[in-house]
Amino acid sequence: MTAVAGTRVAVPAPKPVRVRGGRRAMLALARVEARRLLLHPLVVVASVAYLALVLWPSGESEDAYPVLQDIDRETQMGQLLLGLAVMIAVNLAVLRSHRRGTDAYFGVLVLSPWRRTVAHVLSVLPTVLVGALIVVGQFTAAALKPGAVGHASVFELAAGPLLILLPAAVGVLLGRVVRSAFVAPLASVAFLAVTVVFVAGSGSAAWLRGMALVVFDEGARPLPSDLLGRPAGWHALYLLALAVLVAAGAVLVSGGRTRAVRATALGALGAVVTAVVLQGTAPSDAVREAREVATRDPAKVQDCERHGATTYCAFLEFTPWTDEWARVTDKVRSLAGDPATTRPLTVRQKVAALDGPSGTTAISPAAPGESTVTTAWGGERELEFAASVARGLVVGDERYRGAYCDARGVLMVWLAVRATRDGEAMFEKTGEGFNSPGVIQAPATAIALRGRELAVLQRLLAEPQGEVERRVKASWKELSAPGTTTDRAAALLGVTAPAETADDREYQCA
């Protein structure tokens, strides 16, 4: 036998083998992982806790009068917490084979690593759907309440489920980049920390705040929906595009460098940048102008309706509350004496909208002959409004000049407390909240009593109310006069006034 030295035998290159059934196997794996994810203890606990918070009655009277443009935003934080639980659970699912030492066996299976990654990404979609159903249920329950007003944003509601999708995609990516089960919990802490930092920095640029997962705008009172100026659509696009970008990144890291995956990643990156830039343009000039008008000259954009001697002017969305305002106003008038029972009065709804929904600027006092009502209602808001109406009938304006150290203060607070459902308990609760037992935080400016006037009021509330009402009506003209002293008011109403103390003398009196 002879051999030819140095001769190489040419071996043809193997043809690429296309594995059949890869897509079908990928979807089958996604279904299995989706079921395991829905039943994961962490996801179950988070879902139950979330539902408990949504369904548990708060006991707050204000909840009976929801403003829907605030309710849509309130759904988002619970969704984010559920999303963080899903992120940890799906990360553990991705790392399952690594923890159990079975990575080597996947080399002989139909699915390639990048297809398994796609399967894990798809497995979170049923959980996202569950989150969407919770959002729909939560919002629908609020919208069906008889006192609900306003208009919600579809994009604000859509942001909730996206706050589950994005952290879940991050969990898949972390599982492909770092082989440690401790990374996802640390990432959840980072998510919350970044959110809190951006929320705390509400004075920063709009585009920078928009990069936070949840953009909070929590002012003192709700605003009409056309004054919000939130870039809800762009923020929803930002969350969706970022989730797609992270998911595409996880597939690329796993070896799925196909043309479609690269194009998806580039398209998502472009959408993220576009959304961030356009979020920085909010609010528009038209919204800024509308805020200016609504704050400084609300009469131009309000609808007015007359009930007896009172005219109620409100922003269009809030006109269904007119009957509630009339109920309180009529009760105050029924307790007053002539001519206050028929004195013309305008109840005007006011907002402080110049700084948008994050603004905490106080509402400016109404013009003489007007009383202020805000965009919140129920509970303590009723007491505050009753105090505003009482001041309109007794004093005639809302300018703050100091504490009321005479009969007018006792009279106004007595009217407000008696005209409000559970007024005495509400007045006591309000005083405890502000550590000022003689103060009602009326819509525009507070009504403050010294300890002496407060003592007279408390003695009046302990008397038979029918007799007190008769005396108020009989002595209305003198009680509502600026010069009537507290001692004289107590004598007219059948009680005694305590002596003036050193603390009483420290007050600036109106």
C-alpha positions as CSV (number, residue, x, y, z in Angstrom):
1,M,0.0,0.0,0.0
2,T,1.3,3.4,-0.9
3,A,0.6,6.8,0.5
4,V,1.0,10.2,-0.9
5,A,2.6,12.5,1.7
6,G,1.4,16.1,2.1
7,T,-1.8,15.5,0.2
8,R,-4.9,17.0,1.8
9,V,-8.3,15.5,1.2
10,A,-11.0,18.2,0.5
11,V,-14.0,17.8,2.8
12,P,-17.2,19.6,1.6
13,A,-18.6,22.1,4.1
14,P,-21.8,20.8,5.9
15,K,-25.0,22.4,4.7
16,P,-26.9,24.4,7.4
17,V,-29.6,22.2,8.9
18,R,-32.9,23.9,9.5
19,V,-34.6,22.5,12.5
20,R,-38.3,22.0,12.0
21,G,-40.8,22.8,14.6
22,G,-38.8,25.4,16.4
23,R,-41.6,28.0,16.4
24,R,-44.1,25.5,17.6
25,A,-41.8,24.3,20.4
26,M,-41.2,27.9,21.4
27,L,-44.9,28.7,21.7
28,A,-45.4,25.4,23.7
29,L,-42.6,26.4,26.1
30,A,-44.1,29.9,26.4
31,R,-47.5,28.4,27.4
32,V,-45.9,26.2,30.0
33,E,-43.8,29.1,31.5
34,A,-46.8,31.4,31.4
35,R,-48.8,29.0,33.6
36,R,-45.9,28.6,36.0
37,L,-45.4,32.3,36.2
38,L,-49.1,33.0,37.0
39,L,-48.9,30.4,39.8
40,H,-45.5,31.6,41.1
41,P,-45.9,32.3,44.9
42,L,-44.4,35.8,44.6
43,V,-46.8,36.7,41.7
44,V,-49.8,35.2,43.5
45,V,-49.0,37.1,46.8
46,A,-48.4,40.4,44.9
47,S,-51.7,40.0,42.9
48,V,-53.7,39.2,46.1
49,A,-52.2,42.1,47.9
50,Y,-52.9,44.4,45.0
51,L,-56.5,43.2,44.7
52,A,-56.9,43.7,48.4
53,L,-55.8,47.3,48.2
54,V,-58.1,47.9,45.3
55,L,-61.2,46.2,46.8
56,W,-60.7,47.2,50.5
57,P,-63.0,50.1,51.4
58,S,-61.0,53.1,52.4
59,G,-63.8,54.7,54.5
60,E,-63.0,58.1,53.0
61,S,-66.0,60.1,52.0
62,E,-64.1,61.7,49.2
63,D,-63.9,58.3,47.4
64,A,-67.7,58.6,46.7
65,Y,-66.9,61.4,44.3
66,P,-64.0,60.3,42.2
67,V,-62.4,62.5,39.5
68,L,-61.6,60.1,36.7
69,Q,-58.6,62.0,35.3
70,D,-57.0,61.3,38.7
71,I,-58.3,57.7,39.0
72,D,-56.5,56.6,35.8
73,R,-53.2,57.7,37.2
74,E,-53.9,56.0,40.6
75,T,-53.9,52.6,38.9
76,Q,-50.2,52.8,37.9
77,M,-48.3,52.4,41.2
78,G,-50.0,49.1,42.0
79,Q,-49.2,47.8,38.6
80,L,-45.5,48.7,39.0
81,L,-45.4,46.7,42.3
82,L,-46.9,43.7,40.5
83,G,-44.5,44.2,37.7
84,L,-41.5,44.0,40.1
85,A,-42.8,40.7,41.5
86,V,-43.1,39.4,37.9
87,M,-39.6,40.6,37.1
88,I,-38.1,38.5,40.0
89,A,-40.3,35.5,39.1
90,V,-39.4,35.4,35.4
91,N,-35.8,36.0,36.2
92,L,-35.9,32.8,38.4
93,A,-37.5,31.0,35.5
94,V,-34.8,32.0,33.1
95,L,-32.1,30.9,35.6
96,R,-33.9,27.6,36.5
97,S,-31.7,25.4,34.2
98,H,-28.5,27.1,35.5
99,R,-29.5,26.5,39.1
100,R,-30.3,22.9,38.5
101,G,-27.3,22.3,36.3
102,T,-29.2,21.2,33.2
103,D,-27.9,23.9,30.8
104,A,-25.8,21.3,28.9
105,Y,-28.9,19.2,28.0
106,F,-30.4,22.1,26.1
107,G,-27.8,21.6,23.3
108,V,-29.6,18.5,22.1
109,L,-33.1,20.0,22.1
110,V,-35.0,21.6,19.2
111,L,-35.0,25.1,20.8
112,S,-32.0,27.3,20.4
113,P,-31.1,29.6,23.4
114,W,-32.5,32.7,21.7
115,R,-35.8,31.0,21.0
116,R,-36.0,30.0,24.7
117,T,-35.5,33.6,25.5
118,V,-38.3,34.7,23.2
119,A,-40.5,32.0,24.9
120,H,-39.8,33.5,28.4
121,V,-40.6,37.0,27.0
122,L,-43.9,35.7,25.6
123,S,-44.7,33.9,28.9
124,V,-45.3,37.2,30.7
125,L,-48.1,38.3,28.4
126,P,-50.9,36.5,30.3
127,T,-49.7,38.2,33.5
128,V,-49.8,41.5,31.8
129,L,-53.3,40.7,30.7
130,V,-54.3,40.0,34.3
131,G,-52.9,43.4,35.3
132,A,-54.9,45.0,32.5
133,L,-58.1,43.4,33.7
134,I,-57.4,44.7,37.2
135,V,-57.0,48.2,35.8
136,V,-60.2,47.9,33.8
137,G,-62.1,46.7,36.9
138,Q,-60.7,49.3,39.2
139,F,-61.5,52.1,36.8
140,T,-64.9,50.8,35.9
141,A,-65.9,50.6,39.6
142,A,-64.9,54.2,40.1
143,A,-66.6,55.4,36.9
144,L,-69.9,53.7,37.8
145,K,-70.2,55.6,41.2
146,P,-73.0,58.1,41.1
147,G,-70.7,61.0,42.0
148,A,-68.0,60.3,39.4
149,V,-67.0,63.1,37.2
150,G,-64.3,63.9,34.6
151,H,-62.7,62.0,31.7
152,A,-59.9,59.4,31.8
153,S,-57.1,58.9,29.4
154,V,-56.7,55.6,27.6
155,F,-53.0,56.1,27.5
156,E,-52.8,56.7,31.3
157,L,-54.7,53.4,31.8
158,A,-52.5,51.6,29.3
159,A,-49.4,52.7,31.2
160,G,-50.4,50.3,34.1
161,P,-50.0,47.0,32.2
162,L,-46.9,48.3,30.5
163,L,-45.4,48.7,34.0
164,I,-45.7,45.0,34.3
165,L,-44.3,44.2,30.8
166,L,-41.2,46.4,31.1
167,P,-39.8,45.0,34.4
168,A,-40.6,41.5,33.2
169,A,-38.5,42.1,30.1
170,V,-35.7,43.4,32.3
171,G,-35.9,40.2,34.4
172,V,-35.4,38.1,31.2
173,L,-32.4,40.2,30.1
174,L,-30.8,40.0,33.6
175,G,-31.2,36.3,33.5
176,R,-29.2,36.1,30.2
177,V,-26.5,38.6,31.3
178,V,-25.9,37.7,34.9
179,R,-26.2,34.2,36.3
180,S,-27.3,35.2,39.8
181,A,-30.7,35.1,41.4
182,F,-29.9,38.1,43.6
183,V,-29.7,40.6,40.7
184,A,-33.4,40.8,40.0
185,P,-34.3,41.7,43.7
186,L,-31.6,44.4,43.6
187,A,-33.0,45.6,40.3
188,S,-36.5,45.9,41.9
189,V,-35.0,48.1,44.6
190,A,-33.3,50.2,41.9
191,F,-36.5,50.6,40.0
192,L,-38.2,52.0,43.1
193,A,-35.3,54.2,44.0
194,V,-35.1,55.7,40.6
195,T,-38.9,56.3,40.6
196,V,-38.8,58.0,44.0
197,V,-35.8,60.1,42.9
198,F,-37.6,61.3,39.8
199,V,-40.8,62.0,41.8
200,A,-38.9,64.0,44.4
201,G,-37.3,66.0,41.6
202,S,-40.6,67.3,40.2
203,G,-38.9,70.6,39.5
204,S,-36.5,69.0,37.0
205,A,-36.9,69.1,33.2
206,A,-40.0,67.5,31.8
207,W,-38.0,65.1,29.5
208,L,-36.0,64.0,32.5
209,R,-39.0,63.4,34.7
210,G,-40.6,61.5,31.8
211,M,-37.8,58.9,31.9
212,A,-39.1,57.7,35.2
213,L,-41.4,54.7,35.0
214,V,-44.2,56.4,36.9
215,V,-44.6,60.2,36.5
216,F,-46.5,61.5,39.5
217,D,-48.3,64.8,39.4
218,E,-50.0,65.0,42.8
219,G,-51.2,68.5,43.5
220,A,-53.5,69.8,46.2
221,R,-56.7,69.4,44.1
222,P,-57.7,67.7,40.8
223,L,-57.7,69.7,37.6
224,P,-60.1,69.7,34.7
225,S,-58.9,67.1,32.2
226,D,-58.1,69.8,29.5
227,L,-55.7,71.5,31.9
228,L,-53.6,68.5,32.8
229,G,-51.2,68.7,29.8
230,R,-49.6,65.3,30.7
231,P,-47.9,63.6,27.7
232,A,-49.7,60.4,28.5
233,G,-49.5,59.0,24.9
234,W,-45.8,59.7,24.6
235,H,-45.1,58.2,28.0
236,A,-47.1,55.0,27.1
237,L,-45.0,54.8,23.9
238,Y,-41.9,55.3,25.9
239,L,-42.7,52.3,28.2
240,L,-43.7,50.1,25.3
241,A,-40.7,50.9,23.2
242,L,-38.4,50.5,26.1
243,A,-39.9,47.1,26.9
244,V,-39.5,46.0,23.3
245,L,-35.9,47.3,23.3
246,V,-35.0,45.4,26.5
247,A,-36.6,42.2,25.1
248,A,-34.8,42.5,21.8
249,G,-31.6,43.0,23.8
250,A,-32.2,39.8,25.7
251,V,-32.7,37.9,22.4
252,L,-29.5,39.4,20.9
253,V,-27.5,38.4,23.9
254,S,-28.8,34.9,23.6
255,G,-27.5,34.6,20.0
256,G,-30.6,35.6,18.1
257,R,-28.9,38.1,15.8
258,T,-31.3,37.8,13.0
259,R,-32.2,40.7,10.7
260,A,-35.7,41.0,12.2
261,V,-34.4,41.2,15.8
262,R,-31.9,43.8,14.9
263,A,-34.5,45.9,13.1
264,T,-36.8,45.6,16.0
265,A,-34.1,46.8,18.4
266,L,-33.2,49.8,16.2
267,G,-36.9,50.7,15.8
268,A,-37.6,50.5,19.5
269,L,-34.5,52.6,20.3
270,G,-35.7,55.2,17.9
271,A,-39.2,55.2,19.5
272,V,-37.6,55.6,22.9
273,V,-35.6,58.6,21.9
274,T,-38.6,60.1,20.1
275,A,-40.9,59.6,23.1
276,V,-38.3,61.1,25.5
277,V,-37.9,64.2,23.4
278,L,-41.6,64.7,22.8
279,Q,-42.4,64.3,26.5
280,G,-40.2,67.3,27.1
281,T,-42.4,69.5,25.0
282,A,-45.4,69.1,27.3
283,P,-47.5,71.0,28.0
284,S,-48.4,72.8,24.8
285,D,-48.9,76.6,24.5
286,A,-52.6,76.0,24.2
287,V,-52.7,74.2,27.6
288,R,-50.6,76.9,29.2
289,E,-53.0,79.5,28.0
290,A,-56.0,77.5,29.2
291,R,-54.5,77.1,32.6
292,E,-53.9,80.9,32.8
293,V,-57.6,81.6,31.9
294,A,-59.0,79.0,34.3
295,T,-56.9,80.3,37.2
296,R,-57.2,84.1,36.7
297,D,-60.6,84.4,35.0
298,P,-62.6,81.2,35.4
299,A,-65.9,82.9,34.5
300,K,-64.8,82.8,30.9
301,V,-64.8,79.0,30.7
302,Q,-67.5,78.0,33.2
303,D,-71.2,77.0,33.0
304,C,-73.5,78.7,35.4
305,E,-76.8,77.5,36.9
306,R,-79.1,79.3,39.2
307,H,-80.8,77.6,42.2
308,G,-83.0,80.1,44.1
309,A,-80.8,83.0,45.3
310,T,-77.6,81.2,44.6
311,T,-75.8,80.9,41.2
312,Y,-73.4,78.0,40.8
313,C,-70.5,78.3,38.2
314,A,-68.4,75.3,37.5
315,F,-66.1,73.8,34.9
316,L,-68.1,71.7,32.5
317,E,-66.9,68.3,33.9
318,F,-67.9,69.2,37.5
319,T,-71.4,70.5,36.9
320,P,-72.9,67.1,38.1
321,W,-71.9,68.2,41.6
322,T,-74.1,71.3,41.5
323,D,-76.9,69.5,43.4
324,E,-74.5,68.5,46.1
325,W,-73.3,72.1,46.5
326,A,-76.9,73.3,46.5
327,R,-77.8,70.9,49.3
328,V,-75.1,72.3,51.6
329,T,-75.8,75.9,50.6
330,D,-79.5,75.6,51.2
331,K,-78.8,74.1,54.6
332,V,-76.6,77.0,55.6
333,R,-79.3,79.5,54.4
334,S,-82.0,77.6,56.4
335,L,-79.9,78.1,59.6
336,A,-79.3,81.8,58.9
337,G,-81.6,84.7,59.6
338,D,-83.0,87.4,57.3
339,P,-81.8,88.9,55.0
340,A,-79.1,86.2,54.5
341,T,-81.6,83.6,53.6
342,T,-82.3,85.4,50.3
343,R,-79.1,87.3,49.7
344,P,-77.7,86.8,46.2
345,L,-74.6,84.6,46.3
346,T,-72.4,83.2,43.5
347,V,-70.6,79.9,44.2
348,R,-67.6,79.7,41.9
349,Q,-65.4,76.8,41.3
350,K,-61.7,77.8,41.4
351,V,-58.4,76.1,40.6
352,A,-54.7,77.0,40.9
353,A,-53.6,75.5,37.6
354,L,-50.6,77.6,36.6
355,D,-48.1,74.9,37.7
356,G,-50.1,72.1,36.3
357,P,-51.3,69.0,38.3
358,S,-48.1,69.2,40.4
359,G,-48.9,72.7,41.6
360,T,-49.5,73.3,45.3
361,T,-50.2,77.0,45.0
362,A,-53.1,78.2,47.2
363,I,-56.4,79.1,45.5
364,S,-56.9,82.9,45.3
365,P,-59.8,84.3,47.2
366,A,-63.0,84.9,45.3
367,A,-64.4,88.3,44.5
368,P,-66.8,90.0,47.0
369,G,-70.2,88.3,46.8
370,E,-68.8,85.0,45.8
371,S,-67.9,81.8,47.6
372,T,-65.3,79.3,46.5
373,V,-65.7,75.6,45.8
374,T,-62.9,73.4,44.6
375,T,-62.6,70.3,42.4
376,A,-62.7,67.9,45.3
377,W,-65.9,66.9,47.1
378,G,-67.0,64.7,50.0
379,G,-66.1,64.5,53.7
380,E,-64.0,67.4,54.9
381,R,-64.5,69.1,51.6
382,E,-68.2,69.6,52.5
383,L,-67.3,71.2,55.8
384,E,-64.8,73.5,54.1
385,F,-67.4,74.5,51.5
386,A,-70.1,75.1,54.1
387,A,-67.6,77.4,55.9
388,S,-67.0,79.3,52.6
389,V,-70.8,79.8,52.1
390,A,-71.2,80.9,55.7
391,R,-68.4,83.4,55.3
392,G,-70.1,84.7,52.1
393,L,-73.4,85.3,54.0
394,V,-71.8,86.8,57.2
395,V,-68.6,88.6,56.0
396,G,-69.2,88.9,52.3
397,D,-65.6,88.2,51.1
398,E,-62.8,85.6,51.5
399,R,-59.8,87.9,52.2
400,Y,-57.8,86.7,55.2
401,R,-57.4,89.3,57.9
402,G,-56.6,87.1,60.9
403,A,-58.5,85.1,63.4
404,Y,-62.1,86.1,64.0
405,C,-62.2,87.3,67.6
406,D,-65.9,88.3,67.7
407,A,-69.4,87.0,67.2
408,R,-68.8,86.5,63.4
409,G,-66.3,83.7,63.9
410,V,-68.6,81.8,66.3
411,L,-71.5,82.3,63.9
412,M,-69.7,81.2,60.8
413,V,-68.2,78.0,62.2
414,W,-71.5,77.1,63.9
415,L,-73.3,77.4,60.5
416,A,-70.6,75.3,58.8
417,V,-70.7,72.5,61.4
418,R,-74.5,72.4,61.6
419,A,-74.9,72.4,57.8
420,T,-72.5,69.4,57.2
421,R,-73.3,65.8,57.7
422,D,-71.4,64.6,60.8
423,G,-70.2,68.2,61.1
424,E,-69.1,68.0,64.7
425,A,-67.0,64.9,64.2
426,M,-65.6,66.4,61.0
427,F,-64.7,69.6,62.7
428,E,-62.9,67.8,65.4
429,K,-61.0,65.6,62.9
430,T,-60.0,68.7,60.9
431,G,-58.6,70.3,64.0
432,E,-56.6,67.3,64.9
433,G,-55.1,67.0,61.4
434,F,-53.8,70.5,61.4
435,N,-53.1,70.7,65.2
436,S,-55.4,73.7,65.3
437,P,-58.7,72.8,66.9
438,G,-60.3,76.1,66.0
439,V,-59.5,76.2,62.3
440,I,-61.4,75.2,59.2
441,Q,-59.3,75.1,56.1
442,A,-61.8,76.7,53.8
443,P,-61.2,76.4,50.0
444,A,-59.5,79.8,49.6
445,T,-58.5,81.1,53.1
446,A,-58.9,79.5,56.5
447,I,-61.4,80.5,59.1
448,A,-59.6,80.6,62.5
449,L,-61.0,80.9,66.0
450,R,-59.2,81.7,69.2
451,G,-59.6,79.4,72.2
452,R,-62.2,81.8,73.7
453,E,-64.5,81.7,70.6
454,L,-64.0,78.0,70.2
455,A,-65.2,77.4,73.8
456,V,-68.3,79.4,73.1
457,L,-68.9,77.3,70.0
458,Q,-68.5,74.0,71.9
459,R,-71.0,75.2,74.5
460,L,-73.4,76.1,71.7
461,L,-73.1,72.6,70.1
462,A,-73.9,71.1,73.5
463,E,-77.2,73.0,73.8
464,P,-80.5,71.8,72.2
465,Q,-80.0,72.8,68.6
466,G,-83.6,73.8,67.9
467,E,-83.3,76.5,70.6
468,V,-79.9,77.6,69.3
469,E,-81.3,78.0,65.8
470,R,-84.2,80.1,67.0
471,R,-81.8,82.4,68.9
472,V,-79.5,82.7,65.9
473,K,-82.4,83.7,63.6
474,A,-83.8,86.2,66.1
475,S,-80.4,87.9,66.7
476,W,-78.9,87.5,63.2
477,K,-78.4,91.1,62.4
478,E,-76.5,91.8,65.6
479,L,-74.5,88.5,65.5
480,S,-73.3,89.1,62.0
481,A,-72.3,92.8,62.6
482,P,-68.5,93.4,62.8
483,G,-68.6,95.1,66.2
484,T,-70.5,92.4,68.2
485,T,-68.2,91.0,70.8
486,T,-67.9,87.4,71.8
487,D,-69.4,88.1,75.2
488,R,-72.4,89.7,73.6
489,A,-72.8,86.8,71.2
490,A,-72.6,84.3,74.1
491,A,-75.3,86.3,75.9
492,L,-77.6,86.4,72.9
493,L,-77.2,82.6,72.4
494,G,-77.8,81.6,76.0
495,V,-74.2,80.5,77.0
496,T,-71.3,82.1,78.7
497,A,-67.9,83.0,77.3
498,P,-64.7,82.2,79.2
499,A,-62.3,85.0,80.2
500,E,-59.7,86.1,77.6
501,T,-56.3,84.4,78.1
502,A,-52.8,85.4,77.3
503,D,-52.8,83.1,74.3
504,D,-56.0,84.7,73.0
505,R,-54.3,88.1,73.1
506,E,-51.5,86.9,70.9
507,Y,-53.7,86.4,67.9
508,Q,-54.0,88.9,65.1
509,C,-57.7,89.6,64.9
510,A,-59.8,90.3,61.8
